[in-house]
Amino acid sequence: MPPIVVFAGRAEQRDAYRKHLTDAAAAAGIGIALHMDPDTVDPGTVDYLVYAANGPVRDFTPYTKLSGILNLWAGIEAVLERNPPADVPLVRMVEDGLTLGMIDYVVGHVLRHHLDVDHFIHSSPIAEWEVDYPPLARDRTVGILGIGALGGACAGRLASHGFRVIGWSRSPKEIPGVECRSGAEALDKTIAEAEILVLLLPLTDATQRILNARRIAQMPLDACLINAARGQLIDHQALLGALNAELLRHATMDVYDVEPLPSDDPYWTHPRVTVTPHIASVTRPETASQSIIAQIARHRRGEPFLHVVDRTRGY
Ligand SMILES: NC(=O)c1ccc[n+]([C@@H]2O[C@H](COP(=O)([O-])OP(=O)(O)OC[C@H]3O[C@@H](n4cnc5c(N)ncnc54)[C@H](OP(=O)(O)O)[C@@H]3O)[C@@H](O)[C@H]2O)c1
């Protein structure tokens, strides 16, 4: 009997995932019994749940036979709030489309701030032949907090472009061309050195408001911030204070405490803030389906899933 795989993402994504999961399973040579609507299947028979926190399944208790919950997102804090069964592996999404999209977003905004592109786009219409060359990338320090699947890929790409890249993570890491650091002391040092600071940490108890008022005050004068992770990593009042005082040049914000960002939020109109609506990257059905099927194939062969969430760490 092929394993029962249920898609529990948003209903409007069913057609795309039906096609790509079917294609990926055929290409991998594994048989699956795929169901696109959880309401049409006895939950007690399901082997793998392809899951999104904004999909139809809010209660895991009827899913008594599960071998794995395969999350469609890299971030898992919203799934953990639903109390998924502790003895069932919860797998984060790691897939090429999501990673490549994040590289594009981060590299694009780093280059924008590095070259101060905004100055030329927004400067006053009075013609002024003001010559001020930007430094070379190798003379610019980019700090990346969180160098996992996404941050690590961005760090590697920025380093190969020539930037001096410092990456910070919980455990020690090695990424070619990147100065990798870990530990609390290294965090403050990295923030103090980064002219462009990129946040790609998961939201956990340990990372909530990690960029607090004290650390924002340690950022170099005229530094830029790019938050492509979660809004709750930042003390927003402190950030706005530093932007208002012109201590920081710019914040590119993709994620917020409340989404959609409320229409009266000061970020919308702040001259030193770019608001993007949580579009830094997205799980792409074609590449994500290949990743999901590869995970199921591993499990069928008796190998452990990759990218399993450690519930005690919260990511
Ligand atoms: N804006 C968007 O469109 C978008 C899209 C996708 C994802 N995201 C966000 O990006 C986040 C990162 O995704 P990912 O796939 O790269 O996650 P990941 O592979 O789990 O990487 C997380 C990184 O953060 C580090 N980290 C976690 N807790 C830490 C702590 N307390 N102190 C120091 N370092 C810590 C990890 O350290 P270790 O390496 O030592 O474990 C790892 O380097 C997601 O959780 C999600 O919130 C945003």
The ligand as an ORCA input file, in Angstrom:
! r2SCAN-3c Opt
* xyz 0 1
  N      10.663     36.971      4.976
  C      10.472     35.837      4.354
  O       9.907     35.810      3.268
  C      10.966     34.553      4.972
  C      10.959     33.391      4.195
  C      11.452     32.221      4.747
  C      11.955     32.210      6.050
  N      11.945     33.357      6.784
  C      12.486     33.361      8.149
  O      13.861     32.983      8.092
  C      14.152     32.190      9.229
  C      15.421     31.395      9.019
  O      15.173     30.310      8.139
  P      16.277     29.173      7.873
  O      15.652     28.164      7.002
  O      17.559     29.793      7.450
  O      16.457     28.593      9.359
  P      17.594     27.636      9.910
  O      18.211     26.846      8.798
  O      17.020     26.909     11.076
  O      18.735     28.633     10.412
  C      18.585     29.378     11.579
  C      19.928     30.009     11.935
  O      19.737     30.810     13.113
  C      20.650     30.373     14.110
  N      20.058     30.526     15.446
  C      18.863     30.072     15.913
  N      18.692     30.408     17.201
  C      19.804     31.082     17.554
  C      20.231     31.676     18.764
  N      19.468     31.655     19.866
  N      21.437     32.273     18.783
  C      22.213     32.282     17.695
  N      21.880     31.742     16.508
  C      20.679     31.148     16.452
  C      20.912     28.916     13.810
  O      22.107     28.519     14.451
  P      22.684     27.028     14.274
  O      23.203     27.006     12.856
  O      23.764     26.948     15.257
  O      21.534     26.092     14.486
  C      20.994     28.960     12.290
  O      22.262     29.428     11.872
  C      12.874     31.364      9.410
  O      12.769     30.867     10.741
  C      11.795     32.354      9.081
  O      11.387     33.036     10.250
  C      11.452     34.519      6.272
*
